[in-house]
Amino acid sequence: MVGNILIVRFTGITFVMFRRFRELAWIGVGLLCLSFIVGDR
């Protein structure tokens, strides 16, 4: 029972961290594209 709760909590934390990392990755990609566009001009 305790092991199950720990596993569920661990997967939940991992999922939240993955979502936050994905958001940061998208922001980084957007900034890269923006810098490329501005640098071309």
mmCIF file of the N, C-alpha and C atoms, coordinates in Angstrom:
data_MODEL
# 
_entry.id   MODEL 
# 
loop_
_atom_site.group_PDB 
_atom_site.id 
_atom_site.type_symbol 
_atom_site.label_atom_id 
_atom_site.label_alt_id 
_atom_site.label_comp_id 
_atom_site.label_asym_id 
_atom_site.label_entity_id 
_atom_site.label_seq_id 
_atom_site.pdbx_PDB_ins_code 
_atom_site.Cartn_x 
_atom_site.Cartn_y 
_atom_site.Cartn_z 
_atom_site.occupancy 
_atom_site.B_iso_or_equiv 
_atom_site.pdbx_formal_charge 
_atom_site.auth_seq_id 
_atom_site.auth_comp_id 
_atom_site.auth_asym_id 
_atom_site.auth_atom_id 
_atom_site.pdbx_PDB_model_num 
ATOM 1   N N  . MET A 1 1  ? 0.844  -1.199 0.000   1.00 0.00 ? 1  MET A N  1 
ATOM 2   C CA . MET A 1 1  ? 0.000  0.000  0.000   1.00 0.00 ? 1  MET A CA 1 
ATOM 3   C C  . MET A 1 1  ? 0.883  1.255  0.000   1.00 0.00 ? 1  MET A C  1 
ATOM 4   N N  . VAL A 1 2  ? 1.821  1.304  0.940   1.00 0.00 ? 2  VAL A N  1 
ATOM 5   C CA . VAL A 1 2  ? 2.695  2.482  0.994   1.00 0.00 ? 2  VAL A CA 1 
ATOM 6   C C  . VAL A 1 2  ? 3.508  2.587  -0.296  1.00 0.00 ? 2  VAL A C  1 
ATOM 7   N N  . GLY A 1 3  ? 3.966  1.444  -0.829  1.00 0.00 ? 3  GLY A N  1 
ATOM 8   C CA . GLY A 1 3  ? 4.735  1.454  -2.071  1.00 0.00 ? 3  GLY A CA 1 
ATOM 9   C C  . GLY A 1 3  ? 3.909  2.023  -3.211  1.00 0.00 ? 3  GLY A C  1 
ATOM 10  N N  . ASN A 1 4  ? 2.626  1.633  -3.269  1.00 0.00 ? 4  ASN A N  1 
ATOM 11  C CA . ASN A 1 4  ? 1.756  2.149  -4.322  1.00 0.00 ? 4  ASN A CA 1 
ATOM 12  C C  . ASN A 1 4  ? 1.638  3.670  -4.240  1.00 0.00 ? 4  ASN A C  1 
ATOM 13  N N  . ILE A 1 5  ? 1.427  4.185  -3.035  1.00 0.00 ? 5  ILE A N  1 
ATOM 14  C CA . ILE A 1 5  ? 1.291  5.637  -2.854  1.00 0.00 ? 5  ILE A CA 1 
ATOM 15  C C  . ILE A 1 5  ? 2.578  6.329  -3.308  1.00 0.00 ? 5  ILE A C  1 
ATOM 16  N N  . LEU A 1 6  ? 3.728  5.750  -2.949  1.00 0.00 ? 6  LEU A N  1 
ATOM 17  C CA . LEU A 1 6  ? 5.007  6.353  -3.334  1.00 0.00 ? 6  LEU A CA 1 
ATOM 18  C C  . LEU A 1 6  ? 5.148  6.371  -4.850  1.00 0.00 ? 6  LEU A C  1 
ATOM 19  N N  . ILE A 1 7  ? 4.780  5.267  -5.509  1.00 0.00 ? 7  ILE A N  1 
ATOM 20  C CA . ILE A 1 7  ? 4.890  5.179  -6.969  1.00 0.00 ? 7  ILE A CA 1 
ATOM 21  C C  . ILE A 1 7  ? 3.985  6.220  -7.620  1.00 0.00 ? 7  ILE A C  1 
ATOM 22  N N  . VAL A 1 8  ? 2.747  6.332  -7.125  1.00 0.00 ? 8  VAL A N  1 
ATOM 23  C CA . VAL A 1 8  ? 1.813  7.309  -7.698  1.00 0.00 ? 8  VAL A CA 1 
ATOM 24  C C  . VAL A 1 8  ? 2.355  8.721  -7.511  1.00 0.00 ? 8  VAL A C  1 
ATOM 25  N N  . ARG A 1 9  ? 2.858  9.013  -6.327  1.00 0.00 ? 9  ARG A N  1 
ATOM 26  C CA . ARG A 1 9  ? 3.394  10.352 -6.059  1.00 0.00 ? 9  ARG A CA 1 
ATOM 27  C C  . ARG A 1 9  ? 4.600  10.630 -6.962  1.00 0.00 ? 9  ARG A C  1 
ATOM 28  N N  . PHE A 1 10 ? 5.478  9.615  -7.123  1.00 0.00 ? 10 PHE A N  1 
ATOM 29  C CA . PHE A 1 10 ? 6.674  9.792  -7.946  1.00 0.00 ? 10 PHE A CA 1 
ATOM 30  C C  . PHE A 1 10 ? 6.288  10.063 -9.401  1.00 0.00 ? 10 PHE A C  1 
ATOM 31  N N  . THR A 1 11 ? 5.329  9.287  -9.938  1.00 0.00 ? 11 THR A N  1 
ATOM 32  C CA . THR A 1 11 ? 4.919  9.495  -11.328 1.00 0.00 ? 11 THR A CA 1 
ATOM 33  C C  . THR A 1 11 ? 4.274  10.865 -11.477 1.00 0.00 ? 11 THR A C  1 
ATOM 34  N N  . GLY A 1 12 ? 3.528  11.317 -10.470 1.00 0.00 ? 12 GLY A N  1 
ATOM 35  C CA . GLY A 1 12 ? 2.891  12.634 -10.536 1.00 0.00 ? 12 GLY A CA 1 
ATOM 36  C C  . GLY A 1 12 ? 3.929  13.739 -10.590 1.00 0.00 ? 12 GLY A C  1 
ATOM 37  N N  . ILE A 1 13 ? 4.941  13.649 -9.726  1.00 0.00 ? 13 ILE A N  1 
ATOM 38  C CA . ILE A 1 13 ? 6.010  14.664 -9.711  1.00 0.00 ? 13 ILE A CA 1 
ATOM 39  C C  . ILE A 1 13 ? 6.745  14.649 -11.050 1.00 0.00 ? 13 ILE A C  1 
ATOM 40  N N  . THR A 1 14 ? 7.038  13.448 -11.564 1.00 0.00 ? 14 THR A N  1 
ATOM 41  C CA . THR A 1 14 ? 7.739  13.339 -12.843 1.00 0.00 ? 14 THR A CA 1 
ATOM 42  C C  . THR A 1 14 ? 6.917  13.966 -13.954 1.00 0.00 ? 14 THR A C  1 
ATOM 43  N N  . PHE A 1 15 ? 5.599  13.722 -13.940 1.00 0.00 ? 15 PHE A N  1 
ATOM 44  C CA . PHE A 1 15 ? 4.725  14.264 -14.977 1.00 0.00 ? 15 PHE A CA 1 
ATOM 45  C C  . PHE A 1 15 ? 4.725  15.783 -14.935 1.00 0.00 ? 15 PHE A C  1 
ATOM 46  N N  . VAL A 1 16 ? 4.632  16.352 -13.722 1.00 0.00 ? 16 VAL A N  1 
ATOM 47  C CA . VAL A 1 16 ? 4.629  17.823 -13.585 1.00 0.00 ? 16 VAL A CA 1 
ATOM 48  C C  . VAL A 1 16 ? 5.957  18.399 -14.072 1.00 0.00 ? 16 VAL A C  1 
ATOM 49  N N  . MET A 1 17 ? 7.064  17.779 -13.669 1.00 0.00 ? 17 MET A N  1 
ATOM 50  C CA . MET A 1 17 ? 8.375  18.270 -14.101 1.00 0.00 ? 17 MET A CA 1 
ATOM 51  C C  . MET A 1 17 ? 8.513  18.172 -15.605 1.00 0.00 ? 17 MET A C  1 
ATOM 52  N N  . PHE A 1 18 ? 8.002  17.082 -16.205 1.00 0.00 ? 18 PHE A N  1 
ATOM 53  C CA . PHE A 1 18 ? 8.083  16.913 -17.658 1.00 0.00 ? 18 PHE A CA 1 
ATOM 54  C C  . PHE A 1 18 ? 7.293  18.001 -18.363 1.00 0.00 ? 18 PHE A C  1 
ATOM 55  N N  . ARG A 1 19 ? 6.088  18.320 -17.837 1.00 0.00 ? 19 ARG A N  1 
ATOM 56  C CA . ARG A 1 19 ? 5.266  19.364 -18.453 1.00 0.00 ? 19 ARG A CA 1 
ATOM 57  C C  . ARG A 1 19 ? 5.980  20.708 -18.382 1.00 0.00 ? 19 ARG A C  1 
ATOM 58  N N  . ARG A 1 20 ? 6.566  21.024 -17.217 1.00 0.00 ? 20 ARG A N  1 
ATOM 59  C CA . ARG A 1 20 ? 7.277  22.301 -17.064 1.00 0.00 ? 20 ARG A CA 1 
ATOM 60  C C  . ARG A 1 20 ? 8.469  22.350 -18.006 1.00 0.00 ? 20 ARG A C  1 
ATOM 61  N N  . PHE A 1 21 ? 9.204  21.224 -18.122 1.00 0.00 ? 21 PHE A N  1 
ATOM 62  C CA . PHE A 1 21 ? 10.374 21.178 -19.003 1.00 0.00 ? 21 PHE A CA 1 
ATOM 63  C C  . PHE A 1 21 ? 9.944  21.383 -20.451 1.00 0.00 ? 21 PHE A C  1 
ATOM 64  N N  . ARG A 1 22 ? 8.788  20.789 -20.822 1.00 0.00 ? 22 ARG A N  1 
ATOM 65  C CA . ARG A 1 22 ? 8.293  20.939 -22.192 1.00 0.00 ? 22 ARG A CA 1 
ATOM 66  C C  . ARG A 1 22 ? 7.957  22.404 -22.470 1.00 0.00 ? 22 ARG A C  1 
ATOM 67  N N  . GLU A 1 23 ? 7.340  23.063 -21.496 1.00 0.00 ? 23 GLU A N  1 
ATOM 68  C CA . GLU A 1 23 ? 7.019  24.488 -21.670 1.00 0.00 ? 23 GLU A CA 1 
ATOM 69  C C  . GLU A 1 23 ? 8.304  25.297 -21.849 1.00 0.00 ? 23 GLU A C  1 
ATOM 70  N N  . LEU A 1 24 ? 9.311  25.034 -21.013 1.00 0.00 ? 24 LEU A N  1 
ATOM 71  C CA . LEU A 1 24 ? 10.583 25.750 -21.135 1.00 0.00 ? 24 LEU A CA 1 
ATOM 72  C C  . LEU A 1 24 ? 11.234 25.471 -22.482 1.00 0.00 ? 24 LEU A C  1 
ATOM 73  N N  . ALA A 1 25 ? 11.142 24.219 -22.952 1.00 0.00 ? 25 ALA A N  1 
ATOM 74  C CA . ALA A 1 25 ? 11.729 23.875 -24.244 1.00 0.00 ? 25 ALA A CA 1 
ATOM 75  C C  . ALA A 1 25 ? 11.049 24.662 -25.360 1.00 0.00 ? 25 ALA A C  1 
ATOM 76  N N  . TRP A 1 26 ? 9.709  24.767 -25.314 1.00 0.00 ? 26 TRP A N  1 
ATOM 77  C CA . TRP A 1 26 ? 8.984  25.534 -26.333 1.00 0.00 ? 26 TRP A CA 1 
ATOM 78  C C  . TRP A 1 26 ? 9.399  26.989 -26.299 1.00 0.00 ? 26 TRP A C  1 
ATOM 79  N N  . ILE A 1 27 ? 9.564  27.569 -25.090 1.00 0.00 ? 27 ILE A N  1 
ATOM 80  C CA . ILE A 1 27 ? 9.993  28.967 -24.976 1.00 0.00 ? 27 ILE A CA 1 
ATOM 81  C C  . ILE A 1 27 ? 11.385 29.124 -25.589 1.00 0.00 ? 27 ILE A C  1 
ATOM 82  N N  . GLY A 1 28 ? 12.267 28.179 -25.308 1.00 0.00 ? 28 GLY A N  1 
ATOM 83  C CA . GLY A 1 28 ? 13.624 28.234 -25.876 1.00 0.00 ? 28 GLY A CA 1 
ATOM 84  C C  . GLY A 1 28 ? 13.591 28.171 -27.393 1.00 0.00 ? 28 GLY A C  1 
ATOM 85  N N  . VAL A 1 29 ? 12.760 27.289 -27.957 1.00 0.00 ? 29 VAL A N  1 
ATOM 86  C CA . VAL A 1 29 ? 12.646 27.175 -29.413 1.00 0.00 ? 29 VAL A CA 1 
ATOM 87  C C  . VAL A 1 29 ? 12.127 28.480 -29.996 1.00 0.00 ? 29 VAL A C  1 
ATOM 88  N N  . GLY A 1 30 ? 11.123 29.069 -29.339 1.00 0.00 ? 30 GLY A N  1 
ATOM 89  C CA . GLY A 1 30 ? 10.561 30.344 -29.822 1.00 0.00 ? 30 GLY A CA 1 
ATOM 90  C C  . GLY A 1 30 ? 11.615 31.436 -29.819 1.00 0.00 ? 30 GLY A C  1 
ATOM 91  N N  . LEU A 1 31 ? 12.408 31.506 -28.737 1.00 0.00 ? 31 LEU A N  1 
ATOM 92  C CA . LEU A 1 31 ? 13.454 32.532 -28.658 1.00 0.00 ? 31 LEU A CA 1 
ATOM 93  C C  . LEU A 1 31 ? 14.509 32.304 -29.738 1.00 0.00 ? 31 LEU A C  1 
ATOM 94  N N  . LEU A 1 32 ? 14.849 31.051 -29.996 1.00 0.00 ? 32 LEU A N  1 
ATOM 95  C CA . LEU A 1 32 ? 15.834 30.750 -31.040 1.00 0.00 ? 32 LEU A CA 1 
ATOM 96  C C  . LEU A 1 32 ? 15.328 31.214 -32.400 1.00 0.00 ? 32 LEU A C  1 
ATOM 97  N N  . CYS A 1 33 ? 14.071 30.890 -32.713 1.00 0.00 ? 33 CYS A N  1 
ATOM 98  C CA . CYS A 1 33 ? 13.479 31.312 -33.993 1.00 0.00 ? 33 CYS A CA 1 
ATOM 99  C C  . CYS A 1 33 ? 13.473 32.826 -34.081 1.00 0.00 ? 33 CYS A C  1 
ATOM 100 N N  . LEU A 1 34 ? 13.087 33.484 -32.995 1.00 0.00 ? 34 LEU A N  1 
ATOM 101 C CA . LEU A 1 34 ? 13.031 34.946 -32.985 1.00 0.00 ? 34 LEU A CA 1 
ATOM 102 C C  . LEU A 1 34 ? 14.419 35.546 -33.233 1.00 0.00 ? 34 LEU A C  1 
ATOM 103 N N  . SER A 1 35 ? 15.431 35.009 -32.566 1.00 0.00 ? 35 SER A N  1 
ATOM 104 C CA . SER A 1 35 ? 16.788 35.531 -32.746 1.00 0.00 ? 35 SER A CA 1 
ATOM 105 C C  . SER A 1 35 ? 17.258 35.306 -34.185 1.00 0.00 ? 35 SER A C  1 
ATOM 106 N N  . PHE A 1 36 ? 16.894 34.166 -34.783 1.00 0.00 ? 36 PHE A N  1 
ATOM 107 C CA . PHE A 1 36 ? 17.281 33.897 -36.170 1.00 0.00 ? 36 PHE A CA 1 
ATOM 108 C C  . PHE A 1 36 ? 16.619 34.901 -37.104 1.00 0.00 ? 36 PHE A C  1 
ATOM 109 N N  . ILE A 1 37 ? 15.320 35.173 -36.867 1.00 0.00 ? 37 ILE A N  1 
ATOM 110 C CA . ILE A 1 37 ? 14.588 36.123 -37.722 1.00 0.00 ? 37 ILE A CA 1 
ATOM 111 C C  . ILE A 1 37 ? 15.196 37.513 -37.587 1.00 0.00 ? 37 ILE A C  1 
ATOM 112 N N  . VAL A 1 38 ? 15.442 37.953 -36.356 1.00 0.00 ? 38 VAL A N  1 
ATOM 113 C CA . VAL A 1 38 ? 16.010 39.291 -36.140 1.00 0.00 ? 38 VAL A CA 1 
ATOM 114 C C  . VAL A 1 38 ? 17.438 39.357 -36.704 1.00 0.00 ? 38 VAL A C  1 
ATOM 115 N N  . GLY A 1 39 ? 18.198 38.267 -36.543 1.00 0.00 ? 39 GLY A N  1 
ATOM 116 C CA . GLY A 1 39 ? 19.582 38.260 -37.049 1.00 0.00 ? 39 GLY A CA 1 
ATOM 117 C C  . GLY A 1 39 ? 19.619 38.311 -38.568 1.00 0.00 ? 39 GLY A C  1 
ATOM 118 N N  . ASP A 1 40 ? 18.647 37.701 -39.242 1.00 0.00 ? 40 ASP A N  1 
ATOM 119 C CA . ASP A 1 40 ? 18.604 37.734 -40.704 1.00 0.00 ? 40 ASP A CA 1 
ATOM 120 C C  . ASP A 1 40 ? 18.395 39.157 -41.207 1.00 0.00 ? 40 ASP A C  1 
ATOM 121 N N  . ARG A 1 41 ? 17.541 39.886 -40.496 1.00 0.00 ? 41 ARG A N  1 
ATOM 122 C CA . ARG A 1 41 ? 17.202 41.236 -40.903 1.00 0.00 ? 41 ARG A CA 1 
ATOM 123 C C  . ARG A 1 41 ? 18.357 42.175 -40.601 1.00 0.00 ? 41 ARG A C  1 
# 
